[in-house]
Amino acid sequence: MIVAWTRDYTCLALRMHKRLEKISFSPFVDGYFGPGEWRAKVEAEEVQEPAVLLEEAQKLAGELAQQDFSAERKHVLKANVRSLETICRLLCGEQIPLRDLVERCLDIRPDYIPDSYFEEARRIHDEVLPGKGTIFDRLRAWHRRRELPWEKRDFLTQIVPTILAELRQRTVERFGLPEGETLDLHFPEDMRFGGGCFCQGNYRSRIELNKNVQPKLYRQFDTLCHECYPGHHTEFVHKDQFLYRQRGFKEAATMCLLTPAIVISEGIAMQAREMLFEPVEGFQWLGEQITSQLGRDMDSNPLEEERIMYAQNMLEGVACNAALMLEDGKPDEEVREYMIRYLRGGADLDALRDPIERIYIFSYHYGNQILCPHLQGPQRLANFRRFLQEPLLPSDL
């Protein structure tokens, strides 16, 4: 009975992925390491109608109480099925207010983040980058001195493995990694974003880094922590080892972007670098081991990089406010101006209307805010390991 329920849960998520990829530029199932025959079964099917998907979700919800699961497992699965049912209702044309939608999918209740929070980020930028011109102009000039020159772009394929070796070693020492864990590195030139981690199963992930974006080394360093060690890839392989293989939680093998787990996952990734390095230490290592080898035309100031990275992470919440502004009927131009005011240049309103992205964007700010208090003090590494290995909901924290 348990196997049948988890199979049906997994197949529903995969069917929803097939349906949603027709209307969204983001994947609904972002990673999968479950039974190959389950995925093959769904891949061989026709795309299911929304009403059929909704019926499947409601059937799963009704049968969950009869499953011989632990209370902990049922607690998480109830929230996950609620997320799937909510998305199916959307696909059927039901109108659900954005705040309710985010709460039912991600287990967080969003509201406007005070502008004073973003003004603090602007103050940090202004303090680190004094001088004439707008903050944006000063930041752009500061970034230019930290970008890998186009003529040295091919060095990226040499730099990244060196950085990853250091990050991996530190991750092994602090959190461990399963035997056989590995990464496949790719440098496509047609990515919509700077980097991504895509779980392949068998403790392997495909890491993509956009070669068509002039990399800022301090950001590339943070991205590799976020996507690889001890961020998304590390979480994938830990969940595979400790939940899927050791505890038999088959549902853990399906990584959905719009379930509460993504809030924990993005919180892990946002805090990843700080779990391996003390403040400033990471960017100091980068300057000494990487930047110094690339020539005098590249600057390195670890303290500045630490503070700018902190301020830029604060600005992840700007997109959350922008999405709520659109929901509340604010004109497009007002929303664009709001985003640009806080250094969110090139405001992408299409993303804020995408059926997946408009919900998913809340995971970054809220994930960071929820996990951060638990990742301070002497228990921070133990708590981080718990987040990597256990099924948790944002409301649990």
N, C-alpha and C positions, 0 to 999 in steps of 0.2 A: 504493500500500500504506500509506504514511504517513497519507494523508488518511483512508483507511478506518479505520485504527486509532484515530486521534484522534476521528473521528466516533463510532465505537462507544464509546470512553471517555466522551465528552461525553454521549451518549445514555443510557449506563448511569447516570451521575450524575444526570441529569434524571429518569430513571425511579425511581431511589431516592428522589429528592425527592418525587415523587408518592406513593410508598408511605409514606414517613416522615411526611408532613404529616397523615396519618390518625391518627397516634399521638403526635405531638410538637407542642408549641406553638412550637418554633423551626424555621426553615427549614433544610433540609440544604444546598441551593444558595442561598447568600446574595446572589449577584450573577452576572449572565451578560451577556456582550457578544459572544458568538460568532454563527455563522451563524443567521439567523432560521429557515431551513427545518429545521434540526436540532431546534430547540425546538418548532416547529410540528408536526413529525412525532411527537414524544413526547406533546405535549398532545392529539393526536388519538387516541392509543392508550388502551386500557383499562389500569387499574393492573396491573402485572405481579406475579406471585406471587414470593415470596422465593426459591424454588428456581430459578426462571428467572433472576433477578437474580444469584444466586450462580454459576450456570453461565456467565453472561456475564463476570463478574469473573474467574473462573478461566481463561476463554478469552483474555481480555486479558493476563493474567499470563503465560500460555504463549506468546503471540505477541510479547511485547515484545522479546525478544532478537533476533528476526529483523528488527526495524524499523531503518531506516537513520537512526537518531538519533545525536546526539553522546553521548559517555559521560556528560557533565554532565546532559543531558536524560533519558537512561535512568535515571540515578541517582535523580533526583527522581520520575520516573514510576513506578519500581518501588515506592517508598514510598507513592505515592498509590494505586496499584492494591491494595497490601496493605491500606490503610485501607478502600477500598471493599469488598474481599473480607471483611474483618473485620466490617463493619456488615451485610453480607448474611448472614454466618453467624449473627449475632445475630438477624436477622429470621427466620431459619430455626429459631430456638429453641435454638441452641447456647449453653451457659453458659460465659462467658469472665470470669475474675476482673478486677475493675476496673483493677488496676495493669497487667495484661497488655493490657487493652483500650486504655488510654490510650497505652501504649507502641506498640502496633501501629497505632493511628490517628494519633497526634500526634508520634511519634518522640521522646518523652520518657518517662522512667521515674519516676513520682511516688512519693513517700514522705511520711511525716508531716513537716511543717515544724515545727521546734522552737518550743514556746510562747514561748521567750525572744525570738524574733523579733517576735511580736505584743505581748509585754510592753514591748518597746522603743517600739512605736507608742503604747501606753498612756502610757508615760513622757513622750513628746513631747506628747501631748494634755494631760497633767497639768501639764507645765512651761509650755505656752503658755496654759493656762486655769486658773490657780490660783484657789483659793477654796473655799467650802463646797459640799456636795452631791456627787453622783456625777459622774464624768467625763461620763457621758451627759447629765445635766442641764445641766452647764456648756456642753457642746458644743451642745446644743439651743438654749440661750439665745444663744450666740455666733452660731449659724446664723440665728436669728431677726432679728438686726441686719443680716444680709447678704441677706435674702430680698427679692425684689421684692414689695411689698405687693399684695394681691389687687386693690385699686382701681386699681393701675397695671399690671395684668397685660397689658393691650393694648399697653403700651410694648415688650413683648418683640419684637413684629414689627418695631419700629423699631430696637431695640438690636442685634439679631442681625446684620442686614446691615452695620452699622457695624463691628462686631467682625470679621466675616468679611472685609471689605475690607482691614483691617490684616493679618490672618493670611494672606490670599491674596498681598498684595504682598510680604510677607516670604518666603513660600514660593517665589514666582517668582524673587526675588533669589538665594535659596540653592540651589534645586533645579530650578527651571524647571517650566513646565506646558505641555502641548500647546495649540496654537491651537484655539479652539472649545470649550475646557473650560468647564463651567458647572455650577451647582447649582440645583435646584428646592427651595425651602423650603416646608415644610408644618408646621402646628401642630395635630395631632389631639388630642382630649381622651380617647381611649380606649386609649392605649398602655399596655403592660405594664411598660415601662421608660422611662427619661428621654429617650433619644434614639437615633437609628439612622441609618446610611448605607446606601442601597440602590442599587447600581450599575444604571444603565439602558442603558448602551452609548453609543457615539458621544461619549465623554468627558463624559458627564452622569451625575449622581447625584441621587437623591431623598433629601433630608435631612428627617427627622421629629424634631420636638422636642415633648415632651409638655406641652401647655398646661394640663393639669389638675394639674400638680405645681408647687407654689409654687417658682419657681426661685431658687436661691442663686447670686448672680452669679459668684462666683469658680469655682464648680463648672460653671456654664454656659459660662464662658470655657474651662475645661479640656475640657469636652465638645466644644466646637466645634473645638478643636485635634485632639482624639481622632478625631472623626468626619469632619472636613473637611480642614483645612490645618494641618499637613502629614500628617495621619493617613490614615484609611481611603480617603476619596475620592481623595486624592493618590496613594496606592498603586494604586488601581484604574486611574486614568488613565495612570500611568507603566507599569504592567504591560500595559495595552492598547497603548500607543505602542511600548514597547521590546521586549516579548516577542511579543505577538500580531501586531502589524502589521509591525514591522521584521524580526523573526526567524522569524515564521511558526509560533510555538508556539500552535497552536489550543487546546490543553488549558488554557492560561493564562486563557482567557475564562470558565471555569467555576469560580466561587469557592465551594468547599465548606467548611462549618464543621468537618468532622471529618477533614481531611487536615493533614499537617504544616505546610503554608503558613499555617494560621490562627495557629499559635504565633508565627511571624515577624510576621504581620499585627497581632496584638494587642500584641506587643512594640513595633512601630512606633508604634501609636496611644498606648500608655502613655507613650512617650518623646517624643511629638510636640511638646508645648509647649516642652520644654527644647531642642528643635532650633531654635526661633525666638527664644527669649528667654534672656538670662542669668538666673541665680537672682534671684528677686524682681522682675526687670524687667517680666515679663508682668503680674503683679498690680498693679504700680505704674502701668503704662499703663492698665489697666482702671479703677483708682481715679481717675486724672486725667481720662480721656476719657469714661467712662461713669458710674461710681458718683456722682461729684461733681455730675452733671447731674440726679440723681434725687431730691435733697432731703436735708435734714439727718437724716432718720430712718434713713438707711442708713450703716453703718460701712464703712471700708476701712482695712485694715492689711496692706500687702503682705507683710511678713515673717511675720506670723501665718498668713496665707492660704497662703503657700508651705510652711510647716512642717506645717500641718494637712493640706494636700493630699498632702504626702509621706507622712505617717503613715497617711492613709486608703488610699493606694495599697498600703502595706505590708499592710493588712488584707484585700486581695483573696485572699490565701492561706488565709484562715479557711475559706472555702467548700470549698477543696481538702481540708483536714483533715476537715471535716464529712462530705464524700462518702466519704472513706476510713473514717471512723468507722461510717457506715451499712453500708459494705461488710463491715466487721469485726464486725458484729452488735451494735453499741451501740444501746441503746434510743433511741427518738425524742426523749424528754424530755431525755436526757443530751446529745444532739446539739444540740437547741435551746438549752439552757443554755450550751453551749460557744460557740455563735455569738453569743448575746446578751452573753456576758462580754466579747467583743472588739468591742462596739459594732455588731454585725451584727443590729440590731433587726429584728423581723418575719421571723425565720428561715423561709425557704421550702423546706421539705423536699420538696415536690412537684417543685421544680426539680432537686433532687439525685437524684431518681428518674427524671426524664425521660430517654428514650433518647438524646437529643442533648445536652441541657444537662449531664448528669452527666459527660460526657467533655469538652465544650467549656469548662467552667469552669476547667479546668487551664491553658488557653491564656494567661490574663491574668497570673497570677503567674509562671509559667515563662517566658513570652515576655518579660516585663519583666526577669527575672533573667538570661536568656540574652543579650539584646541590650545591656543596660546597660554591661557592661565594654567593649564595642566602640564605645560612644558617649561616650567620655571623651577628652580631650586633642585634639591638633591634627588628627587624622584623623577626628574624630567626624562631621563633615558629609559627608565622602567616603564613610564607611562607611554612613551613613544613606541616602545616595543609592543605594548598592549594594543595600541592603535593599529600597528602593522598586522597583528595576528588574530584579533578577536572581532566578532561581529558586534557593532555598536550603532546606536542611533544618536543623532545630534541631541535629542531631548534627554538621553541618558547622561549627558555631560553638563 
